[in-house]
């Protein structure tokens, strides 16, 4: 069953099609999945946790009678009229490359937001009445990477023209992220390479007027909630109080959030998606529910639609795990090893643009001094897990059944962040950090994402 062709229905149909697809394959794929061997790692797994993302993720309010039409012409995905849950989306440039990855949350249904926004906007050039915004559904909060907050504001302001739209940076509300993922659920997910029943159960309660979304990028990843600054946790909008599970949640930090993203294979922000460099399909935005192929025109649509129609995706961003060649212990699961970096081995230089090569090859260089025979490169990393952009026609991903017999191995060479190697050939031969790359469990069927 293909879930990549969208008709009328937009973001809601996208989410429903993905849920139907995963639900139908939940049992049949498990019957044909060989069990994997558990890895011997030292991990501190947070089963239930929440984190304040405000240090990294900012909010921009877009309101006014023309807000819906204005945003709809710039982004790849929008909430449907009357929809209260946020959606994942991206801004593209005219060449079809990702500029900014965002979440777009409808906010007009939240009375507290409307009351506070009315006070903040009373001195702006255009301040729509609360009842007008409610009627038109024309108030949105755009969650974005703070590193490009100024650039995004300038981008939107430049394109506003005569539209009746008000843009405002929001500093009195913040984004939270929470997840519930017992160890047995995590193991089941990785061993079967598919979403579990718990993964398909949304955390965010639908009835009350909350601002947020069950993170649509990967089933079971968690929930995002937008609350005012006086809130000390995001748990009250989640469906955890009814069952008395709230006491099991604990606060954590951004590193734990990044580690979770990496193990799920989800890129985020300019650290993973440098503006103007990455195509949506390479970043798996199509499979993360960030593109509605049935919506109206937007910047970069022509190239994105053409890539979808051609059906060729040569590169993808995938999760990886590191292990030391000398230890002769190949990692079998995507689990964080807190003793890996600087304790068991030195991971210095295994960061952005560090090249990944097949185990039987040594680095060769082109005229610019870049490694010419790599199969991919590292994007970001935390301890022994991270994300890499790789050539699908040159690598064998763990979890792809038709490639299981090949059992190829890969290693990463430390670099300076610009592609220049930090070690010589002798050092590479003496000791190598091996890389095992995984096919995320939430990808569509293998033939839909493989290279052609």
Buried (B, 14 or more C-beta within 10 A) or exposed (E): EEBBEBEEBBBBBBBEBBBEBBEEBBEEBBEEEEEBEEBEBEBEBBBBBBBBBBEBBBBBBBBBBBBBBBBBBBBBBBBBEEBBBBBBBBBBBEEBBBBBBBBBBBBBBBEEBBEBBBEBBEEEEBBBEBEBBBEBBBBBBBBBBBBBBEBBBEBBEEEBEEBBBBBBEBEEBBBBBBBBBBEEBBBBBBBBBBBBEBBBEBBBBEEEEBBBBBBBBBBBBBBBBBBEEEBEBBBBBBBBEEEEBBEEBEEBEBEBBBBBBBBBBBBBBBBBBBBEEBBBBBBBBBBBBBBBBBBEEBBBBEBBEEBBEEEEBBBBBBBBBBBBBEEEEBBBBBBBBBEBBEEBBBBEBBBBBBBBBBEEEEBEEEEEEBBEBBBBBBBBBBBBBBBBBBBBEBBBBBBBEEBEEEEEBBBBBBBEEEBEBBBEEEEBEEEBBBBBBBBBBBBBBBEBBBEE
